[in-house]
Amino acid sequence: MLANFDRATRRCHANSHATRKNEGLTGVDGVGRETDSEALRTILNFVARPANDCCAAGRASGMIRAMPTSERARSVDTTERLLAFSDGVFAIVITLLVIELTLPHLQNPKSTSDLFDALWSLRGRFASYVICFLFVGNLWMSHANFFRVVTRTEPGLLVLNILLLMLVCLQPLVTTILGEYPENPGSVLVFGTLFTATSAVFVPMSWYCHHRRLFRPDVDPVRSRRGMRIVTVMGIASLVPLAIARASPSLAMTCYVALILGYVAVQSQFRVQPTTISNIEPVNVR
């Protein structure tokens, strides 16, 4: 920041001197004072910024500088390894979902009607594939957005992340069950149980990072707390389809699709508000 201020000061003096030289008024005091005033106004516009932006930037950089160099490097390395491992698990799981989409053997390989009949018989598996793909994809987006605002990792957060990945790895099995028996209430109950358990892991992860101060200082705290409350409410709401799964499995699955779309909408609650110079409004100094 001091380097930027120094560059701005030199730039303003250079512009002031160039203005005087071009106008041939370098030695005129009136014009010199006016040009100096303009230079001073430009410098003050650069350094005059809201106090909360300065405090947020100071806290963000201060927390990192306060850590020892070795601890800081170890924390960054642990976070990167956690994200790399998690992304690998999500990539494998989401690829395994498509394995169950195998076409049955055709009695007449040249018959178009037999081919479309075989594809139609896979409608349950296609539906389960799409729903589970959206669910795992949403989990990955939630995971990526969540750790985007986390400054460092701790053992407790690593344990919760491993628990999340363990539940995610069960998704291909549940996809197979749901695709084979789409109208069976038991298959919907199995999917709903995994849906609720996997989504619920983000609740203790959010509260853990909140109380351990692992979130970035420039995250809007009001928006963050609102997002955690919404996630908690939606986690409780995911129990409703479990209650109606026996009476109407198709309605229960429709509710789960709506919940997945709702989770996508909640992602904006963990938005970072960076402190950039472009957001600073200039102050006129007279």
WOHU-V742191 format. One record per pair of residues at least 12 apart in sequence whose C-alpha atoms are under 10 Angstrom apart, sorted by the first residue. I is the first residue (numbers start at 1). J is the second residue. Records with the same first field share a line. If there is no record, write none. Layout:
I: J + J
//
This chain:
1: 47
2: 47
4: 46 + 47
5: 43 + 44 + 46 + 47
6: 43
8: 39 + 42 + 43 + 46 + 47
9: 39 + 40 + 42 + 43 + 44 + 46
10: 39 + 43
11: 39 + 42 + 43
12: 35 + 36 + 38 + 39 + 40 + 41 + 42 + 43
13: 35 + 36 + 39 + 40 + 43
14: 39
15: 35 + 36 + 38 + 39
16: 32 + 34 + 35 + 36 + 37 + 38 + 39
17: 32 + 35 + 36
19: 31 + 32 + 35
20: 32 + 35
37: 285 + 286
38: 285 + 286
40: 285 + 286
41: 282 + 283 + 284 + 285 + 286
42: 282 + 283 + 284 + 285
44: 282 + 283 + 284 + 285
45: 280 + 281 + 282 + 283 + 284 + 285
46: 277 + 280 + 281 + 282 + 283
47: 277 + 280 + 282 + 283
48: 280 + 281 + 282 + 283 + 284
49: 277 + 279 + 280 + 281 + 282 + 283
50: 279 + 280 + 281
52: 218 + 275
53: 218 + 273 + 274 + 275 + 276 + 277 + 279 + 280
54: 275
55: 217 + 218 + 275
56: 216 + 217 + 218 + 219 + 273 + 274 + 275
57: 217 + 218 + 274 + 275 + 276
58: 217 + 218
59: 216 + 217 + 218
60: 151 + 216 + 217 + 218
61: 217
63: 151 + 216 + 217
64: 151 + 152
72: 152
74: 152 + 153
75: 151 + 152 + 153 + 154
76: 151 + 152 + 153
77: 152 + 153
78: 152 + 153 + 154 + 158
79: 147 + 150 + 151 + 152 + 153 + 154 + 158
80: 147 + 152 + 153
82: 147 + 153 + 158 + 161 + 162
83: 143 + 144 + 147 + 148 + 161
85: 162 + 165
86: 140 + 143 + 144 + 161 + 162 + 164 + 165
87: 140 + 143 + 144 + 165
89: 140 + 165 + 166 + 168 + 169
90: 136 + 137 + 139 + 140 + 143 + 165 + 168 + 169
91: 136 + 137 + 140
92: 169
93: 133 + 136 + 165 + 168 + 169 + 170 + 171 + 172
94: 129 + 132 + 133 + 134 + 135 + 136 + 137 + 140 + 168 + 169 + 171 + 172
95: 133 + 172
96: 169 + 171 + 172 + 173 + 175
97: 128 + 129 + 130 + 132 + 133 + 136 + 171 + 172 + 173 + 174 + 175 + 176
98: 125 + 126 + 129 + 130 + 133 + 172 + 175 + 176
99: 129 + 172 + 176
100: 122 + 125 + 126 + 129 + 172 + 173 + 175 + 176 + 179 + 180
101: 119 + 122 + 123 + 125 + 126 + 129 + 176 + 179
102: 119 + 122 + 125
103: 115 + 118 + 119 + 121 + 122
104: 117 + 118 + 119 + 121 + 122
105: 118
106: 118
122: 179 + 180
123: 179 + 182
124: 178 + 179 + 180 + 181 + 182 + 183
125: 175 + 176 + 177 + 178 + 179 + 180 + 181 + 182
126: 175 + 179
127: 175 + 178 + 179 + 182
128: 174 + 175 + 176 + 177 + 178 + 179 + 180 + 181 + 182 + 191 + 253
129: 172 + 175 + 176 + 178 + 179
130: 175
131: 175 + 178 + 253 + 254 + 256 + 257 + 260
132: 171 + 172 + 174 + 175 + 178 + 191 + 195 + 257 + 260
133: 171 + 172 + 175
134: 257 + 260 + 261
135: 168 + 171 + 195 + 199 + 256 + 257 + 259 + 260 + 261 + 263 + 264
136: 168 + 169 + 171 + 172 + 195 + 198 + 260
137: 260 + 264
138: 260 + 261 + 263 + 264 + 267
139: 164 + 168 + 198 + 199 + 202 + 260 + 263 + 264
140: 168
141: 263 + 264 + 267
142: 199 + 202 + 263 + 264 + 266 + 267 + 270
143: 161 + 164 + 202 + 267
145: 267 + 268 + 269 + 270 + 271 + 272
146: 202 + 205 + 206 + 209 + 215 + 267 + 270 + 271
147: 214 + 215 + 216
148: 215 + 216 + 270 + 271 + 272
149: 209 + 214 + 215 + 216 + 217 + 218 + 219 + 270 + 271 + 272
150: 206 + 209 + 210 + 213 + 214 + 215 + 216 + 217 + 219
151: 209 + 213 + 214 + 215 + 216 + 217
152: 209 + 213 + 214 + 215 + 216
153: 209 + 214
154: 208 + 209 + 212 + 214
156: 205 + 208 + 209
157: 204 + 205 + 206 + 208 + 209 + 212 + 214
158: 205
159: 205
160: 201 + 202 + 204 + 205 + 208
161: 201 + 202 + 205
163: 197 + 198 + 201
164: 197 + 198 + 199 + 200 + 201 + 202 + 205
165: 198 + 201
166: 198
167: 194 + 195 + 197 + 198 + 199 + 201
168: 194 + 195 + 197 + 198 + 199
170: 191 + 194 + 198
171: 191 + 194 + 195 + 198
173: 191
174: 187 + 188 + 190 + 191 + 192 + 194 + 195
175: 187 + 190 + 191
177: 190 + 191
178: 190 + 191
182: 249 + 250 + 253
183: 245 + 246 + 248 + 249 + 250
184: 245 + 246 + 248 + 249 + 250
185: 242 + 244 + 245 + 246 + 247 + 248 + 249 + 250 + 252
186: 245 + 246 + 249
187: 245 + 249
188: 241 + 242 + 244 + 245 + 246 + 248 + 249 + 250 + 252 + 253 + 256
189: 241 + 242 + 243 + 244 + 245 + 246 + 249 + 252 + 253
190: 242
191: 242 + 253 + 256
192: 238 + 239 + 240 + 241 + 242 + 243 + 245 + 252 + 253 + 256
193: 238 + 239 + 241 + 242
195: 235 + 238 + 239 + 256 + 259 + 260
196: 234 + 235 + 236 + 237 + 238 + 239 + 242 + 256
197: 235 + 238
198: 235
199: 231 + 232 + 234 + 235 + 238 + 260 + 263
200: 231 + 232 + 234 + 235 + 236 + 238
201: 235
202: 228 + 231 + 232 + 235
203: 228 + 229 + 230 + 231 + 232 + 235
204: 228 + 232
205: 228
206: 224 + 225 + 227 + 228 + 231 + 232
207: 225 + 228
210: 224 + 225 + 228
215: 270
216: 272
217: 272 + 273 + 274
218: 271 + 272 + 273 + 274 + 275
219: 269 + 270 + 271 + 272 + 273 + 274
220: 269 + 270 + 271 + 272 + 273 + 274
221: 269 + 270 + 272
222: 269 + 270
223: 268 + 269 + 270 + 271 + 272
224: 268 + 269 + 270 + 271 + 272
225: 269 + 270
226: 266 + 269 + 270
227: 266 + 267 + 268 + 269 + 270 + 271
228: 266 + 269 + 270
230: 262 + 263 + 266 + 269
231: 262 + 263 + 266 + 267 + 269
234: 259 + 260 + 262 + 263 + 266
235: 259 + 263
237: 255 + 256 + 259
238: 252 + 255 + 256 + 259 + 260
239: 256
240: 252 + 255 + 256
241: 253 + 254 + 255 + 256 + 259
242: 255 + 256
//
